[in-house]
Amino acid sequence: MVSTYLSYRMYAADMAKSTARTLSDPQVSREATYYKENIGKITSVDELLKDQRLYAYAMKAHGIEDMTYAKAFMKKVLESDLTDSASFARKLSDQRYVTFARSFNFTPTGGVTAGATMAQDAGDETETVGLYTEQRVRKGTAVATDVDYYESRIGSITTVDQLVSDARLFSFALKSYGIDPDIASVAAIKKVLTSDLSDSSSYANSLNDDRYKNLAAAFSFETDGKIPEDGQAQTATQLFETINAHYEATGNGISPAAAAFKTDMYRSLMADITTVDDFLANSFLRDFAVSAAGLDPVLTSNTTLRSALTSDLSDPDSFVNGLDDEGYRTLASAFNFNAEGGLDDGQLAQTSTQITGLTDRYLSVYDSKAETTETQQTDYYKSVIATIKSVDELLADTRLYNYVLAAFDLNPAEESKSSIKKVLQSDLSNSSSYANSLRDSRYTALAAAFNFGTDGAAQGAIRAQIASSKSDAISRYTAALGSDETAQAQGKIESEYYATKIDAIGTVDDLISDTRLVSYIKKAYGLENRKLTNEELKQALTSDPFDTKSFVNTAPNTDLREIAAAFNFSAEGAAERVSAGQAQDQDDLMRTQDLYIRQTMEETAGEQQSEGVRLALYFERKASSITSAYSILADKALLEVVLTALNLPDSVAQADVDTQAKMLEKRLDFADFKDPKKLDKFLTRFAALYDMANPSTTSSVPSILLGQQQSALIGEDLLTSIQSLKRRL
C-alpha cells in the first residue's frame, strides 16, 4: 500500500484537481446541483428540515452528519440568536453548531431574515435630500430667467393677439394666475383679457372663477383687444403683481430669486407712497413690511397697523408703546407717517436707510422661514421613506410624493401619478424601459434613486458587497492585524473607511481605483504577499465562483475564489442588486458546497487509502483556524494528529484539560500552522509516525472526524446535556 505521506501528497499537491476529481463523481455533482438550485427556495427552518437532500447535504458539509436524525435538536440550533451568548447554539461546547447556524439567515422564529428591502438606501436618501435643498435655489433661478424674459417683452405688447401669439409670455401670464396653458382655450383667454370687469355680464365675470377675473385685472386691454392710448399692456403695479403671483403659483415663493425680486419691487413701489392709507391699501407692500417686522400678515389688522404707524414712538403713552409685541414698534420706526397718516413737508414715507433696514430684516425672516419649512419637509421625508415598501405607498403620501418630485425638478401639478409610477418601476438596464424612453435625465435619475422592482415592490439595494460579507471582511481584517494595539487602532480607522466606502462602490473599476480599499481587501483575504495585479483582481471579482471553468476556479487562481464569492459584481463589473429574503447568501452557499466536496474527498481518501490520509487532509483544512491548544483539544481528529506527530501516548488524552493544554503549548508554536512550509513539515512527520504505528492499515469509515462515537439513537435532552457537560470540561 502507498504510504500515508505519499497518498496525502497526491491530494494536497494540487488541491484544485483533487477537488475537481471529487466533484466529477456523478453522485457528488448531482447533490451539488440540487443544493444550489433549491436552497434559494427555502423560506423557513421547517422547509429546510423537510427537504432531506438539502438538509443532509448541509449537515455533511459541516461535519455533523451523525446528527442528521436529531431534527428537533438542529431546529433549536438554526433558530438560535447568535448575538445572544445564552442562546441554544452558543451554549453548546462544539463550535460546529454555531458555524452551521451562522451559514444560514434564519430568524429565532424560524423564518428567513427579510433582508435589506427598502425604497431607498442611505446614499440615495442623502442625495435626494441634497437635491431638494438645492431645488429652491435651482428652480428659483430658472423662474428668474422666465421673469427676465417677461419683463423685457411685455412692454412691447400692444394687442391681445400679440400676447397670445408669444407662447412663452402667454404661458407665463396664465401660470401666474393658476391656469394651465396646455389646456386653456386661446379664444376663451382672449375673451377674458378683453372683458370689462365693471360689467357684471362680461365674459370674465360670467365664468364665476376668480382666476380669470384676476387675469383680466392684471392687464389693461380694451374690449377691442388693444391697449389704452398712451398706455401699456400692464402698468408697473400690474407687472409686479403678475411676477409675484408667478413665483407663488410655481412654488418658488421662498426661493432666493423671489426674495430678491420682492425686495426690488418693494423699493420701487414705496417711492409712490405718501399716506399710510395708500400703504395699507397695497397688499404687497403691507405684507412685505409686516413680515419683515416679524408679525403675521394674516393675523394683523389694518386698524391696528394704522394706529401703530401713526403713533409717536417718543411718547411712552402712545398706542404703539402700549402694545406687547415689539414687532409693532419695529414697524413704526421704519416709517415716517405723522399722526394724521400723511407726511410732513420734505419727508418721505421711508428714507433709504429705513428701506434698507426693513428689506434686510425681510431677507433674514425669509431665510429663517425657508430653512424651517425645508427642515420640516426633510424631517418628514426621512422619517417616512424608511417605512415605504411599494411604489403605491409612495404615491399615496402626497407630502412625500411632492418632496420627491421637487427634488428631481418635476412639478407634481404637471405630472400624472400613473406616469411617475411607470418611471419608478422601470428597469434602467433595459434601454426600452419607460423611464429610458422618455429621453429626460430627470426621470432616469428619479428611477435610479429608488429600489422598486417592475412589480412596484421595494427590493434590495445595489451593493458591491452584501452586509454579511462586509462584516466578514472587517472581521478578517481585524484578525489579520494581530494583537498590536497601534495596528488595531489604525485598523479601526481603515475599517470605518471600508464600511462607508464599499457601499458607495458602483463598479469593479471604482473599487480598484481606490488603493485604500484594495489594500484592505488584500489584507483581509490573506493576499498581501501575493503579487496580484489590478487586472487579476478585477478578473477575480467578476468571476463566477460556481463555474468550474471561471478565472478563480483555474490554477493558479483558486486562492482568489473566496473574494469572488464575497463580492457582488456582475461579469461586466457592475455592482448588482442584493437578493433579499435568501436562506443562504452566495458566499455561505459556496462555502457549504466547498465543505461538502472536501468532506467527501476526505472520506474517499480514508476509504481508498488510509485513515491517516483522511486525518492529514482534515488537519490541513483546519490548520489555519488553530489559535491555541484548546482549538486542538476541542477536536478529537486534530488531537489524534498532534499526539501522533509529537509521538505522545494516547493516555495523554486522559489528563486534565489544562494540563494537556500546557503540554501542547510547550511543544507547539501554533502560528506555524499558518505557514504552508511548516505545516507540510508537520504533516510529513505525522504521516511517517502514523505508518510506523499502523503498518497494516486497512480501509475504514471511521467516526473520529465526527467528534463522538456513533451509538444508538439518543434523546434531544440527553444531547443537550452532553454538549453542556463538554462545555464545562
Buried (B, 14 or more C-beta within 10 A) or exposed (E): EEBBBEBBBBBBEEBBEBBBBBBEBEEBEEBBEBBBEBBBEBBBBBBBBEBEEBBBBBBBBBBBBBBBEBBEBBBBBBBBBEEEEEBBBBBBBBBBBBBBBBBBBBBEEBBBBEBBBBBBBEBBBEBBBEBBBEBBEBBBEBBBEBBEBBBEBBEEBBBBEBBBEBEEBBBBBBBBBBBEBEEBEEEEBBBBBBBBEEEEEBBBBEBEBEBBBBBBBBBBBBEEBBBEEEEBBBEEBBBBBBBBBBBBBBBBBBBBBBBBBBBEBBBEBBEEBBBBEBBBEBEBBBBBBBBBBBBEEEEBEEEBBBBBBBBBEEEEEBBBBEBEBEBBBBBBBBBBBEEEBBBEEEEBBBEEEBBEBBBEBBBEBBEEEBEEEBEEBBEBBEEBBEEBBBBEBBBEBEEBBBBBBBBBBBEBEEBEBEEBBBBBBBBEEEEEBBBBEBEBEBBBBBBBBBBBBEEBBBBBBBBBBBBBBBEBBBEBBBEBBEEEEEEEEEBEEBBEBBBEBBBBBBBBEBBBEBEEBBEBBBBBBBBEEEEBEBEBBBBBBBBBBBEEEBBBBEEEBBBBBBBBBBBBBEEEBBBBEBBBBBBBBBBBBBBBBBBBBBBBBBBBBBBEBBBBBBBBBBBBBBBEEBEEBBBBBBBBBBBBBBBBBBEBEEEBBEEEEEEBBEBBEEEBEBEBBBEEEBBBEBBBBBBBBBBEEBEEBEEEEBBBBBBBEEEEEEEBEEBBEBBEEBEEE
